[in-house]
Amino acid sequence: MEINLDMNISSPEWTSYCLSLFQPHEMLDESPRVDGLRRIGQMLLGPILKLSTQVIVATTNEQSPNSTVICELSVLWNREDILKGKVVRCCGAAESHAGNTKELYYRNSVATSESKAESRAWRKILRLWN
C-alpha cells in the first residue's frame, strides 16, 4: 500500500486507511498489535520523542495478579497540517486482571497492562476509531 501523507486525519476514511497499512503479523483478531501501531504511528505522524510507562498498581498475588499502567507518548508531528513541527502528547491507561484478560496474559499483568496502555495511547494519537 502506498503511503498517503495528504489524507486528512479527520477524514471518515482515516481509520480504514491506517488499518490497511498493517502487516498480517501486526494484527490480532482484527485489532492492531502495539508493535504495528508503533511502526504505523511513526510512519504517518513522526518520530517518537518520549515513550514512558508508569506502574500505578501491581499486586503479586499468584492467584489473582493485577496491575494498572499509564503510558505517555510524545511524537514530533510531521504531517502537513497546523500541528506540523509541534510535539503532540497522548496518554493511555490500562489494567489487567483475571476479569478482563486471558489467563495466558494476566499472569504477566504488568507487561500486559503496559502493552494495552501503549496501544491505547497510539490509537488516540492516530485517531483510530473502530
Number of C-alpha atoms within 10 A of each C-alpha: 7 6 11 10 13 9 13 13 19 9 10 10 11 17 17 13 17 19 18 12 15 18 10 11 10 16 16 9 6 10 12 20 18 21 15 20 24 17 14 19 19 18 13 17 20 19 17 16 12 14 15 12 19 13 17 13 11 16 13 13 9 8 8 14 17 24 22 22 25 22 25 18 20 21 21 19 21 18 18 13 11 8 12 14 14 13 16 17 17 18 21 21 22 21 23 25 22 16 10 9 16 11 13 9 15 22 21 16 26 26 16 21 28 26 20 23 25 29 24 22 25 26 22 15 19 20 14 16 10 9
